[in-house]
Amino acid sequence: MDAMNELLRGIQAEDGAAVAVADIPKAVTAARLVYGDGATQLFTVDGRTTYSERGGDSAGEWYVDDDGRFCSFWPPSYRACYVLRWMVEDGRIVGLRFTGLRDGVTFDGRYQ
């Protein structure tokens, strides 16, 4: 069993269902995410994240705030929080859907 499946073992997810607060760390660190525009993002268990697009990398941080929301911080000052929802196909978790709490913009990340 690969590392992603191991991290997500026991999580009963339905497509479009909100990721439970307790599952957020497992969900974001399970594997690298690939977005529709080809950009990728890797979240690590120590709260770091690297977003890569067009050959460039951007380093940031991620955390679960006191209200149980997934948030990211990109120095020097950009901070955003998101609702995370599961993407499930044929009974298998395939990625995460992020919806910005501030702007409502949604983007999908598929596990690589």
N, CA, C and O atoms as CSV, one atom per row, in Angstrom:
chain,resi,resn,atom,element,x,y,z
A,1,MET,N,N,0.853,-1.189,0.000
A,1,MET,CA,C,0.000,0.000,0.000
A,1,MET,C,C,0.892,1.244,0.000
A,1,MET,O,O,1.838,1.336,0.782
A,2,ASP,N,N,0.581,2.205,-0.889
A,2,ASP,CA,C,1.435,3.389,-0.949
A,2,ASP,C,C,1.175,4.334,0.222
A,2,ASP,O,O,0.190,4.184,0.946
A,3,ALA,N,N,2.055,5.297,0.397
A,3,ALA,CA,C,1.999,6.203,1.553
A,3,ALA,C,C,0.696,6.982,1.607
A,3,ALA,O,O,0.139,7.185,2.686
A,4,MET,N,N,0.200,7.427,0.443
A,4,MET,CA,C,-1.045,8.188,0.431
A,4,MET,C,C,-2.192,7.354,0.976
A,4,MET,O,O,-2.947,7.803,1.838
A,5,ASN,N,N,-2.316,6.123,0.460
A,5,ASN,CA,C,-3.395,5.260,0.934
A,5,ASN,C,C,-3.254,4.976,2.423
A,5,ASN,O,O,-4.251,4.877,3.138
A,6,GLU,N,N,-2.025,4.847,2.886
A,6,GLU,CA,C,-1.790,4.589,4.308
A,6,GLU,C,C,-2.282,5.773,5.145
A,6,GLU,O,O,-2.949,5.574,6.161
A,7,LEU,N,N,-1.961,6.993,4.733
A,7,LEU,CA,C,-2.381,8.183,5.473
A,7,LEU,C,C,-3.895,8.346,5.487
A,7,LEU,O,O,-4.466,8.814,6.472
A,8,LEU,N,N,-4.537,7.960,4.399
A,8,LEU,CA,C,-5.986,8.171,4.283
A,8,LEU,C,C,-6.804,6.953,4.691
A,8,LEU,O,O,-8.031,6.965,4.601
A,9,ARG,N,N,-6.119,5.894,5.143
A,9,ARG,CA,C,-6.807,4.676,5.560
A,9,ARG,C,C,-7.828,4.995,6.668
A,9,ARG,O,O,-7.531,5.726,7.613
A,10,GLY,N,N,-9.005,4.442,6.529
A,10,GLY,CA,C,-10.037,4.598,7.546
A,10,GLY,C,C,-10.885,5.836,7.392
A,10,GLY,O,O,-11.886,5.986,8.094
A,11,ILE,N,N,-10.514,6.726,6.496
A,11,ILE,CA,C,-11.329,7.930,6.279
A,11,ILE,C,C,-12.457,7.574,5.318
A,11,ILE,O,O,-12.218,7.135,4.193
A,12,GLN,N,N,-13.669,7.768,5.773
A,12,GLN,CA,C,-14.840,7.516,4.943
A,12,GLN,C,C,-15.248,8.842,4.320
A,12,GLN,O,O,-15.892,9.668,4.967
A,13,ALA,N,N,-14.874,9.041,3.075
A,13,ALA,CA,C,-15.136,10.317,2.418
A,13,ALA,C,C,-16.145,10.147,1.291
A,13,ALA,O,O,-16.166,9.133,0.594
A,14,GLU,N,N,-16.975,11.160,1.134
A,14,GLU,CA,C,-17.896,11.217,0.008
A,14,GLU,C,C,-17.515,12.425,-0.820
A,14,GLU,O,O,-17.042,13.426,-0.282
A,15,ASP,N,N,-17.716,12.339,-2.130
A,15,ASP,CA,C,-17.369,13.443,-3.004
A,15,ASP,C,C,-18.102,14.708,-2.562
A,15,ASP,O,O,-19.323,14.709,-2.403
A,16,GLY,N,N,-17.347,15.774,-2.367
A,16,GLY,CA,C,-17.931,17.052,-1.983
A,16,GLY,C,C,-18.131,17.243,-0.492
A,16,GLY,O,O,-18.497,18.335,-0.059
A,17,ALA,N,N,-17.899,16.202,0.306
A,17,ALA,CA,C,-18.065,16.315,1.754
A,17,ALA,C,C,-16.907,17.109,2.353
A,17,ALA,O,O,-15.766,16.996,1.905
A,18,ALA,N,N,-17.211,17.902,3.357
A,18,ALA,CA,C,-16.170,18.687,4.038
A,18,ALA,C,C,-15.176,17.746,4.714
A,18,ALA,O,O,-15.559,16.716,5.270
A,19,VAL,N,N,-13.907,18.109,4.658
A,19,VAL,CA,C,-12.872,17.351,5.355
A,19,VAL,C,C,-12.991,17.685,6.845
A,19,VAL,O,O,-12.970,18.858,7.218
A,20,ALA,N,N,-13.115,16.669,7.693
A,20,ALA,CA,C,-13.207,16.883,9.139
A,20,ALA,C,C,-11.923,17.545,9.637
A,20,ALA,O,O,-10.837,17.267,9.129
A,21,VAL,N,N,-12.053,18.412,10.623
A,21,VAL,CA,C,-10.900,19.133,11.163
A,21,VAL,C,C,-9.757,18.178,11.515
A,21,VAL,O,O,-8.599,18.452,11.203
A,22,ALA,N,N,-10.083,17.065,12.162
A,22,ALA,CA,C,-9.053,16.104,12.574
A,22,ALA,C,C,-8.338,15.467,11.380
A,22,ALA,O,O,-7.212,14.988,11.515
A,23,ASP,N,N,-8.988,15.461,10.213
A,23,ASP,CA,C,-8.407,14.830,9.021
A,23,ASP,C,C,-7.643,15.804,8.127
A,23,ASP,O,O,-6.985,15.372,7.180
A,24,ILE,N,N,-7.712,17.100,8.401
A,24,ILE,CA,C,-7.045,18.082,7.546
A,24,ILE,C,C,-5.549,17.802,7.410
A,24,ILE,O,O,-5.055,17.777,6.283
A,25,PRO,N,N,-4.800,17.591,8.496
A,25,PRO,CA,C,-3.368,17.329,8.316
A,25,PRO,C,C,-3.078,16.110,7.434
A,25,PRO,O,O,-2.162,16.146,6.612
A,26,LYS,N,N,-3.847,15.040,7.600
A,26,LYS,CA,C,-3.655,13.853,6.771
A,26,LYS,C,C,-4.008,14.157,5.323
A,26,LYS,O,O,-3.303,13.740,4.404
A,27,ALA,N,N,-5.099,14.885,5.123
A,27,ALA,CA,C,-5.579,15.170,3.768
A,27,ALA,C,C,-4.563,15.979,2.966
A,27,ALA,O,O,-4.299,15.665,1.805
A,28,VAL,N,N,-3.996,17.008,3.571
A,28,VAL,CA,C,-3.088,17.871,2.796
A,28,VAL,C,C,-1.691,17.282,2.639
A,28,VAL,O,O,-0.990,17.619,1.684
A,29,THR,N,N,-1.274,16.414,3.550
A,29,THR,CA,C,0.080,15.856,3.462
A,29,THR,C,C,0.123,14.473,2.815
A,29,THR,O,O,1.198,13.884,2.705
A,30,ALA,N,N,-1.022,13.942,2.385
A,30,ALA,CA,C,-1.077,12.577,1.833
A,30,ALA,C,C,-0.225,12.413,0.578
A,30,ALA,O,O,0.371,11.357,0.368
A,31,ALA,N,N,-0.163,13.443,-0.252
A,31,ALA,CA,C,0.620,13.372,-1.502
A,31,ALA,C,C,0.685,14.759,-2.118
A,31,ALA,O,O,-0.063,15.660,-1.739
A,32,ARG,N,N,1.582,14.914,-3.063
A,32,ARG,CA,C,1.674,16.177,-3.816
A,32,ARG,C,C,0.352,16.374,-4.552
A,32,ARG,O,O,-0.234,15.408,-5.040
A,33,LEU,N,N,-0.116,17.608,-4.634
A,33,LEU,CA,C,-1.337,17.935,-5.358
A,33,LEU,C,C,-0.983,18.571,-6.696
A,33,LEU,O,O,-0.044,19.362,-6.793
A,34,VAL,N,N,-1.740,18.220,-7.716
A,34,VAL,CA,C,-1.586,18.814,-9.037
A,34,VAL,C,C,-2.883,19.551,-9.353
A,34,VAL,O,O,-3.972,18.989,-9.240
A,35,TYR,N,N,-2.752,20.823,-9.752
A,35,TYR,CA,C,-3.911,21.653,-10.059
A,35,TYR,C,C,-4.179,21.664,-11.560
A,35,TYR,O,O,-3.333,21.248,-12.352
A,36,GLY,N,N,-5.333,22.133,-11.937
A,36,GLY,CA,C,-5.760,22.135,-13.328
A,36,GLY,C,C,-4.826,22.857,-14.278
A,36,GLY,O,O,-4.757,22.514,-15.458
A,37,ASP,N,N,-4.105,23.852,-13.783
A,37,ASP,CA,C,-3.193,24.615,-14.641
A,37,ASP,C,C,-1.797,24.003,-14.700
A,37,ASP,O,O,-0.889,24.573,-15.305
A,38,GLY,N,N,-1.627,22.832,-14.065
A,38,GLY,CA,C,-0.340,22.146,-14.082
A,38,GLY,C,C,0.561,22.476,-12.903
A,38,GLY,O,O,1.587,21.823,-12.711
A,39,ALA,N,N,0.196,23.475,-12.111
A,39,ALA,CA,C,0.976,23.804,-10.915
A,39,ALA,C,C,0.858,22.652,-9.920
A,39,ALA,O,O,-0.126,21.913,-9.926
A,40,THR,N,N,1.869,22.507,-9.067
A,40,THR,CA,C,1.831,21.477,-8.036
A,40,THR,C,C,2.071,22.111,-6.675
A,40,THR,O,O,2.625,23.205,-6.574
A,41,GLN,N,N,1.649,21.415,-5.640
A,41,GLN,CA,C,1.873,21.895,-4.283
A,41,GLN,C,C,2.127,20.710,-3.372
A,41,GLN,O,O,1.429,19.697,-3.422
A,42,LEU,N,N,3.144,20.863,-2.539
A,42,LEU,CA,C,3.502,19.843,-1.566
A,42,LEU,C,C,3.361,20.439,-0.179
A,42,LEU,O,O,3.916,21.500,0.111
A,43,PHE,N,N,2.612,19.748,0.685
A,43,PHE,CA,C,2.455,20.143,2.086
A,43,PHE,C,C,3.214,19.133,2.929
A,43,PHE,O,O,3.103,17.929,2.694
A,44,THR,N,N,3.977,19.597,3.900
A,44,THR,CA,C,4.710,18.681,4.773
A,44,THR,C,C,4.127,18.728,6.176
A,44,THR,O,O,3.470,19.696,6.558
A,45,VAL,N,N,4.378,17.669,6.938
A,45,VAL,CA,C,3.783,17.555,8.272
A,45,VAL,C,C,4.265,18.637,9.237
A,45,VAL,O,O,3.608,18.893,10.246
A,46,ASP,N,N,5.396,19.274,8.948
A,46,ASP,CA,C,5.899,20.320,9.838
A,46,ASP,C,C,5.304,21.702,9.535
A,46,ASP,O,O,5.781,22.709,10.059
A,47,GLY,N,N,4.260,21.751,8.689
A,47,GLY,CA,C,3.567,23.008,8.441
A,47,GLY,C,C,4.138,23.849,7.309
A,47,GLY,O,O,3.819,25.032,7.189
A,48,ARG,N,N,4.968,23.251,6.490
A,48,ARG,CA,C,5.529,23.980,5.346
A,48,ARG,C,C,4.821,23.556,4.067
A,48,ARG,O,O,4.258,22.465,3.976
A,49,THR,N,N,4.864,24.446,3.083
A,49,THR,CA,C,4.301,24.114,1.782
A,49,THR,C,C,5.137,24.763,0.689
A,49,THR,O,O,5.683,25.852,0.866
A,50,THR,N,N,5.226,24.081,-0.434
A,50,THR,CA,C,5.919,24.614,-1.605
A,50,THR,C,C,4.976,24.522,-2.789
A,50,THR,O,O,4.484,23.445,-3.127
A,51,TYR,N,N,4.731,25.663,-3.414
A,51,TYR,CA,C,3.883,25.761,-4.593
A,51,TYR,C,C,4.810,25.949,-5.787
A,51,TYR,O,O,5.658,26.841,-5.788
A,52,SER,N,N,4.647,25.112,-6.798
A,52,SER,CA,C,5.535,25.158,-7.963
A,52,SER,C,C,4.727,25.354,-9.237
A,52,SER,O,O,3.770,24.627,-9.506
A,53,GLU,N,N,5.135,26.357,-10.018
A,53,GLU,CA,C,4.507,26.564,-11.324
A,53,GLU,C,C,5.493,27.211,-12.276
A,53,GLU,O,O,6.263,28.098,-11.906
A,54,ARG,N,N,5.446,26.739,-13.518
A,54,ARG,CA,C,6.302,27.263,-14.582
A,54,ARG,C,C,7.773,27.337,-14.170
A,54,ARG,O,O,8.455,28.314,-14.481
A,55,GLY,N,N,8.261,26.319,-13.479
A,55,GLY,CA,C,9.667,26.248,-13.115
A,55,GLY,C,C,10.064,27.040,-11.884
A,55,GLY,O,O,11.229,27.016,-11.487
A,56,GLY,N,N,9.122,27.741,-11.272
A,56,GLY,CA,C,9.436,28.522,-10.068
A,56,GLY,C,C,8.762,27.954,-8.841
A,56,GLY,O,O,7.660,27.412,-8.921
A,57,ASP,N,N,9.428,28.079,-7.698
A,57,ASP,CA,C,8.879,27.592,-6.433
A,57,ASP,C,C,8.593,28.760,-5.504
A,57,ASP,O,O,9.319,29.754,-5.490
A,58,SER,N,N,7.526,28.625,-4.730
A,58,SER,CA,C,7.159,29.615,-3.731
A,58,SER,C,C,6.964,28.870,-2.415
A,58,SER,O,O,6.210,27.899,-2.358
A,59,ALA,N,N,7.636,29.317,-1.361
A,59,ALA,CA,C,7.563,28.639,-0.058
A,59,ALA,C,C,6.605,29.375,0.867
A,59,ALA,O,O,6.624,30.603,0.956
A,60,GLY,N,N,5.773,28.607,1.547
A,60,GLY,CA,C,4.823,29.174,2.499
A,60,GLY,C,C,4.635,28.245,3.679
A,60,GLY,O,O,5.407,27.311,3.890
A,61,GLU,N,N,3.592,28.521,4.444
A,61,GLU,CA,C,3.252,27.721,5.621
A,61,GLU,C,C,1.767,27.401,5.588
A,61,GLU,O,O,0.974,28.136,5.000
A,62,TRP,N,N,1.401,26.305,6.222
A,62,TRP,CA,C,-0.015,25.969,6.359
A,62,TRP,C,C,-0.291,25.621,7.813
A,62,TRP,O,O,0.606,25.217,8.553
A,63,TYR,N,N,-1.556,25.786,8.210
A,63,TYR,CA,C,-1.951,25.474,9.583
A,63,TYR,C,C,-3.467,25.349,9.659
A,63,TYR,O,O,-4.188,25.753,8.746
A,64,VAL,N,N,-3.927,24.789,10.750
A,64,VAL,CA,C,-5.355,24.747,11.058
A,64,VAL,C,C,-5.562,25.792,12.146
A,64,VAL,O,O,-4.959,25.705,13.215
A,65,ASP,N,N,-6.414,26.780,11.878
A,65,ASP,CA,C,-6.574,27.881,12.841
A,65,ASP,C,C,-7.449,27.466,14.031
A,65,ASP,O,O,-7.938,26.338,14.089
A,66,ASP,N,N,-7.633,28.376,14.959
A,66,ASP,CA,C,-8.390,28.088,16.187
A,66,ASP,C,C,-9.859,27.764,15.913
A,66,ASP,O,O,-10.542,27.192,16.763
A,67,ASP,N,N,-10.344,28.133,14.721
A,67,ASP,CA,C,-11.727,27.827,14.351
A,67,ASP,C,C,-11.833,26.554,13.522
A,67,ASP,O,O,-12.904,26.229,13.009
A,68,GLY,N,N,-10.700,25.821,13.388
A,68,GLY,CA,C,-10.708,24.562,12.664
A,68,GLY,C,C,-10.678,24.711,11.150
A,68,GLY,O,O,-11.070,23.799,10.422
A,69,ARG,N,N,-10.212,25.864,10.678
A,69,ARG,CA,C,-10.140,26.096,9.235
A,69,ARG,C,C,-8.718,25.883,8.734
A,69,ARG,O,O,-7.750,26.188,9.432
A,70,PHE,N,N,-8.602,25.354,7.512
A,70,PHE,CA,C,-7.304,25.210,6.870
A,70,PHE,C,C,-6.892,26.585,6.348
A,70,PHE,O,O,-7.660,27.250,5.653
A,71,CYS,N,N,-5.665,27.005,6.691
A,71,CYS,CA,C,-5.174,28.313,6.261
A,71,CYS,C,C,-3.749,28.193,5.752
A,71,CYS,O,O,-3.018,27.267,6.104
A,72,SER,N,N,-3.372,29.149,4.916
A,72,SER,CA,C,-1.995,29.193,4.451
A,72,SER,C,C,-1.475,30.615,4.575
A,72,SER,O,O,-2.236,31.582,4.557
A,73,PHE,N,N,-0.160,30.715,4.702
A,73,PHE,CA,C,0.517,32.001,4.842
A,73,PHE,C,C,1.679,32.029,3.873
A,73,PHE,O,O,2.496,31.110,3.839
A,74,TRP,N,N,1.746,33.086,3.088
A,74,TRP,CA,C,2.819,33.272,2.114
A,74,TRP,C,C,3.505,34.579,2.462
A,74,TRP,O,O,2.931,35.653,2.282
A,75,PRO,N,N,4.722,34.494,2.955
A,75,PRO,CA,C,5.441,35.717,3.338
A,75,PRO,C,C,5.566,36.680,2.152
A,75,PRO,O,O,5.712,36.242,1.010
A,76,PRO,N,N,5.510,37.979,2.418
A,76,PRO,CA,C,5.571,38.536,3.768
A,76,PRO,C,C,4.216,38.702,4.448
A,76,PRO,O,O,4.167,38.801,5.674
A,77,SER,N,N,3.087,38.736,3.677
A,77,SER,CA,C,1.849,39.094,4.358
A,77,SER,C,C,0.575,38.425,3.854
A,77,SER,O,O,-0.497,38.707,4.388
A,78,TYR,N,N,0.642,37.553,2.850
A,78,TYR,CA,C,-0.589,36.983,2.312
A,78,TYR,C,C,-1.043,35.793,3.154
A,78,TYR,O,O,-0.306,34.824,3.339
A,79,ARG,N,N,-2.269,35.886,3.656
A,79,ARG,CA,C,-2.849,34.825,4.473
A,79,ARG,C,C,-4.248,34.547,3.929
A,79,ARG,O,O,-4.996,35.479,3.633
A,80,ALA,N,N,-4.602,33.279,3.798
A,80,ALA,CA,C,-5.925,32.915,3.299
A,80,ALA,C,C,-6.383,31.633,3.972
A,80,ALA,O,O,-5.573,30.769,4.307
A,81,CYS,N,N,-7.697,31.519,4.166
A,81,CYS,CA,C,-8.269,30.306,4.755
A,81,CYS,C,C,-9.275,29.719,3.766
A,81,CYS,O,O,-9.877,30.434,2.965
A,82,TYR,N,N,-9.439,28.409,3.844
A,82,TYR,CA,C,-10.234,27.674,2.866
A,82,TYR,C,C,-11.124,26.633,3.524
A,82,TYR,O,O,-10.808,26.110,4.593
A,83,VAL,N,N,-12.233,26.342,2.875
A,83,VAL,CA,C,-13.024,25.156,3.186
A,83,VAL,C,C,-12.424,24.055,2.319
A,83,VAL,O,O,-12.232,24.244,1.118
A,84,LEU,N,N,-12.132,22.914,2.917
A,84,LEU,CA,C,-11.593,21.774,2.172
A,84,LEU,C,C,-12.679,20.719,2.012
A,84,LEU,O,O,-13.361,20.353,2.969
A,85,ARG,N,N,-12.823,20.241,0.784
A,85,ARG,CA,C,-13.785,19.172,0.501
A,85,ARG,C,C,-13.063,18.048,-0.233
A,85,ARG,O,O,-12.123,18.277,-0.994
A,86,TRP,N,N,-13.526,16.840,0.014
A,86,TRP,CA,C,-12.940,15.666,-0.635
A,86,TRP,C,C,-13.362,15.594,-2.096
A,86,TRP,O,O,-14.477,15.976,-2.449
A,87,MET,N,N,-12.468,15.104,-2.933
A,87,MET,CA,C,-12.798,14.708,-4.297
A,87,MET,C,C,-12.710,13.187,-4.313
A,87,MET,O,O,-11.647,12.621,-4.058
A,88,VAL,N,N,-13.822,12.529,-4.613
A,88,VAL,CA,C,-13.891,11.065,-4.592
A,88,VAL,C,C,-14.440,10.585,-5.929
A,88,VAL,O,O,-15.463,11.075,-6.407
A,89,GLU,N,N,-13.747,9.622,-6.524
A,89,GLU,CA,C,-14.195,9.010,-7.774
A,89,GLU,C,C,-14.153,7.503,-7.611
A,89,GLU,O,O,-13.160,6.947,-7.143
A,90,ASP,N,N,-15.227,6.850,-7.995
A,90,ASP,CA,C,-15.315,5.386,-7.903
A,90,ASP,C,C,-14.958,4.888,-6.503
A,90,ASP,O,O,-14.288,3.866,-6.356
A,91,GLY,N,N,-15.406,5.612,-5.477
A,91,GLY,CA,C,-15.183,5.197,-4.098
A,91,GLY,C,C,-13.782,5.438,-3.576
A,91,GLY,O,O,-13.458,5.012,-2.468
A,92,ARG,N,N,-12.935,6.119,-4.355
A,92,ARG,CA,C,-11.535,6.348,-3.974
A,92,ARG,C,C,-11.258,7.846,-3.857
A,92,ARG,O,O,-11.653,8.621,-4.729
A,93,ILE,N,N,-10.584,8.253,-2.788
A,93,ILE,CA,C,-10.217,9.658,-2.617
A,93,ILE,C,C,-9.143,9.996,-3.648
A,93,ILE,O,O,-8.098,9.348,-3.701
A,94,VAL,N,N,-9.409,11.018,-4.468
A,94,VAL,CA,C,-8.455,11.376,-5.532
A,94,VAL,C,C,-7.881,12.779,-5.365
A,94,VAL,O,O,-6.963,13.163,-6.090
A,95,GLY,N,N,-8.417,13.549,-4.413
A,95,GLY,CA,C,-7.883,14.891,-4.234
A,95,GLY,C,C,-8.715,15.737,-3.297
A,95,GLY,O,O,-9.580,15.249,-2.569
A,96,LEU,N,N,-8.417,17.028,-3.345
A,96,LEU,CA,C,-9.072,18.001,-2.463
A,96,LEU,C,C,-9.568,19.192,-3.264
A,96,LEU,O,O,-8.928,19.624,-4.222
A,97,ARG,N,N,-10.711,19.711,-2.861
A,97,ARG,CA,C,-11.264,20.932,-3.445
A,97,ARG,C,C,-11.126,22.033,-2.397
A,97,ARG,O,O,-11.588,21.883,-1.266
A,98,PHE,N,N,-10.502,23.117,-2.771
A,98,PHE,CA,C,-10.274,24.259,-1.883
A,98,PHE,C,C,-11.224,25.388,-2.279
A,98,PHE,O,O,-11.292,25.747,-3.455
A,99,THR,N,N,-11.958,25.954,-1.317
A,99,THR,CA,C,-12.800,27.114,-1.586
A,99,THR,C,C,-12.390,28.218,-0.629
A,99,THR,O,O,-12.463,28.063,0.590
A,100,GLY,N,N,-11.958,29.335,-1.198
A,100,GLY,CA,C,-11.502,30.464,-0.385
A,100,GLY,C,C,-12.629,31.067,0.431
A,100,GLY,O,O,-13.703,31.346,-0.101
A,101,LEU,N,N,-12.392,31.268,1.713
A,101,LEU,CA,C,-13.420,31.854,2.573
A,101,LEU,C,C,-13.616,33.328,2.267
A,101,LEU,O,O,-14.714,33.853,2.452
A,102,ARG,N,N,-12.591,33.996,1.809
A,102,ARG,CA,C,-12.672,35.423,1.531
A,102,ARG,C,C,-13.330,35.705,0.186
A,102,ARG,O,O,-14.172,36.596,0.073
A,103,ASP,N,N,-12.937,34.930,-0.847
A,103,ASP,CA,C,-13.390,35.255,-2.202
A,103,ASP,C,C,-14.285,34.201,-2.846
A,103,ASP,O,O,-14.849,34.446,-3.913
A,104,GLY,N,N,-14.429,33.023,-2.213
A,104,GLY,CA,C,-15.281,31.974,-2.759
A,104,GLY,C,C,-14.714,31.255,-3.966
A,104,GLY,O,O,-15.377,30.394,-4.543
A,105,VAL,N,N,-13.484,31.600,-4.358
A,105,VAL,CA,C,-12.866,30.945,-5.516
A,105,VAL,C,C,-12.539,29.497,-5.156
A,105,VAL,O,O,-12.008,29.215,-4.083
A,106,THR,N,N,-12.867,28.586,-6.071
A,106,THR,CA,C,-12.642,27.160,-5.847
A,106,THR,C,C,-11.607,26.629,-6.831
A,106,THR,O,O,-11.627,26.968,-8.015
A,107,PHE,N,N,-10.703,25.793,-6.329
A,107,PHE,CA,C,-9.751,25.104,-7.200
A,107,PHE,C,C,-9.550,23.694,-6.682
A,107,PHE,O,O,-9.607,23.432,-5.481
A,108,ASP,N,N,-9.311,22.793,-7.627
A,108,ASP,CA,C,-9.172,21.373,-7.320
A,108,ASP,C,C,-7.720,20.938,-7.403
A,108,ASP,O,O,-7.000,21.302,-8.332
A,109,GLY,N,N,-7.302,20.154,-6.420
A,109,GLY,CA,C,-5.970,19.563,-6.426
A,109,GLY,C,C,-6.113,18.047,-6.414
A,109,GLY,O,O,-6.738,17.483,-5.516
A,110,ARG,N,N,-5.534,17.395,-7.407
A,110,ARG,CA,C,-5.592,15.940,-7.482
A,110,ARG,C,C,-4.283,15.370,-6.936
A,110,ARG,O,O,-3.204,15.887,-7.223
A,111,TYR,N,N,-4.390,14.303,-6.146
A,111,TYR,CA,C,-3.208,13.653,-5.615
A,111,TYR,C,C,-2.373,13.086,-6.759
A,111,TYR,O,O,-2.907,12.474,-7.684
A,112,GLN,N,N,-1.076,13.290,-6.689
A,112,GLN,CA,C,-0.171,12.807,-7.723
A,112,GLN,C,C,0.388,11.456,-7.358
A,112,GLN,O,O,1.175,10.889,-8.116
